[in-house]
Amino acid sequence: MITTRKAMRLNPQIIEKGGKKEFVVLPYEEYLAIEELMEDYMDLIDLREAKAEGQGQPSVSLDEVIKELKKG
């Protein structure tokens, strides 16, 4: 799925402990958006690793795969 990239605006609440910034609280919807972005990023890393591992390996065209699947 191709989507238009939008800027994400975060509305964090920073909680201090002993005068130092210690925790951040986000609205739940923002947390979900960040979680989805992280999952997409990890998928991209996995894809790049798999692609790098497959370099130099023999490949099969999509037409050949379809032909083999129709045989079986």
N, C-alpha and C positions, 0 to 999 in steps of 0.2 A: 504494500500500500504506500503510495507516495503522498506525502502531506506537505503543506507549506510550513516552514519552520517559523515558530512564533517565539518572541522573547517571553521568558517566564519571569513574572514578578513575584518575589517572595515577600511574605509579611511575617518575618520572624519575631518572636518575643525572646529576648535574651535575659537569662536569669544569672545573676551573679552570686558567687559564694566567696565570702572573705574579700570582697572588693574586686574579684577577678571574674571574668566571663567564664561560666562553667557549663551552662546548658542552653540549648535553643529549642523553643517550642514553635511548631509550625501548624497552621491550619491543616486539617486532615486531607483536604483536596490537594493541597500543595505537596504534602508528603506522598500521596499516591502518584502525582505527576513525576516527582523526582524518582520514585521507585520504578516507574515505567521507563523513564529515561535510562536508568542504570541497567535495567534488564536489556534494553535495546543495545546499550553500549557493550555489555558482556556478550551478547549475541554477535555483535560486530567483531569483537576480539576472537571469539571462537571461529567465526567464518574466515577471518584472516589467517589464523593458525592452520586451519584445515586446508586452505588454499596453498599456503606455503609448504605444507607437508606433501601436497599432491603434485608439486612442481616436478617435472621430469618424468612423471608417471604416464604410461600410455592412457589415452583418452578414447572415449566412444561417443560418437555423435548422437544427438537426440533421435534422429531418424533410425539409426541402428538399434537403439534401445527399444523404440516403438515396434520395429520389425521383429525383434526377439520376443517381446511381450506378446505380440499377436500370434506367434508360432506356438507358444507354450500353453 
